[in-house]
């Protein structure tokens, strides 16, 4: 929303700071952190699919000690908490490093 100009001065407009400090995300090319983060999430999502197979959210929740809705959200967003990864590694016999794509062996 624009404010009134004072006697021919520049027109003042709302800035991103005024809207809660959020700024638009810009893609900076192939070497950007956003691209690297997306690749990391893809590796994690693929590894979790391999581990869980055809298990339901409730089965995964029971094995990891989390709520089934929390499990659904983690898998839908691709951003699980560290505690979920640790409990998954214990329950399914894989390392957290493997889940994150840091090593090749489970």
Secondary structure, DSSP 8 states (H G I E B T S, - for coil): -----STT-------TTTTTS--------TTSHHHHHHHHHHHHHHHHHHHHTT--HHHHHHHHTS-HHHHHHHHHHT---HHHHHHHHHHHT--HHHHTTS-S--
